[in-house]
Amino acid sequence: MPSVQDRVVAVTARVLQLDESEIKLEQNFSADLGAESVQSIELVANFEEEFGIEMEEDAALSVDTVASAVEFITKVCEEQGVAV
């Protein structure tokens, strides 16, 4: 099974129409990867679908880097009893 990091990168690449190899953990979704506000909401929805979780929207939208998204999603999965 792919890691949380691999799955976050795959979803990010799909939503932002980027190549997975272009996405680095330290990159900021908006400043570095070009995500606009609509795409940020789309990312949250796609992460929820990918991991089978519910995220508090404001908290999820405050996550700004790929690495922090991996940490945030891992924490939410643990809190909601979703195996990762």
N, C-alpha and C positions, 0 to 999 in steps of 0.2 A: 504494500500500500504506500502511495506517495506520502511524503512528510507534509506537515502543515505548511512549511515554507514553499515546497514545490507546488502545492495546491494554490496558495496565495499568489505566487508568481504566474501560474497558468491562468487563473481568473483575471488577474490584472492585465496580462497580455491580451486576453480575449476581449475584455471590455474596452481597453484603450487602443486596441489594434496595433500592438507592438510585438516584436519578436521576443520570446522569453529570455534569450541571451542578452538582450539590452537592459533587462531589469536587474538592478542591484539592491541589496538590502538597505543600504543607507539612503537610497533615493526618496525624495519627497514626491508624493502623488501629484500635486499640482505644479510645483516649481520645476521639478526634474522630468516628470513623465507627462506633463501637459493635461492632467485631468481637470476638467471644468466641473462646476458644481453639479450639473446634471449627471455627469459621469461618476462623480463621487457617490451620489445616491444609488446609481446603477451598480457600482462596486459593492456597496453595502448589501444590496439585495442579492447580488450574485454570490457574495461570501456566505450569506445566510442560507441560500439554496445549496451551495456546495457542501457546507458543513452540517446542514440540518439544525441550525440554531436560530435563536431570535436575539438580535442585538438592539440595545437602546440606541436609537438613531443619533441623538446628539453626541453621545459618547463615541459611537462608531465614527461619526463624521469628524471628530476632533483628532482621530488618529491620522498622523501626517506622513509617516514613512512606511516603507514596505516592512522593515524589521519590527516596527511598533504594531503593525497590523498582525504580523505573525504572533507576537506576544499577546495582543488583545484577544485574538480569535482563540488561541490556546487556552487562555484564562476563561473565556466564555464557555468553551466546550467543556472544560473541567467543571465549572459551576452548574452546567445544565446536564451533566452526566453523559456527554457525547464522547465516545472513544475517538482519539485521533492518532 
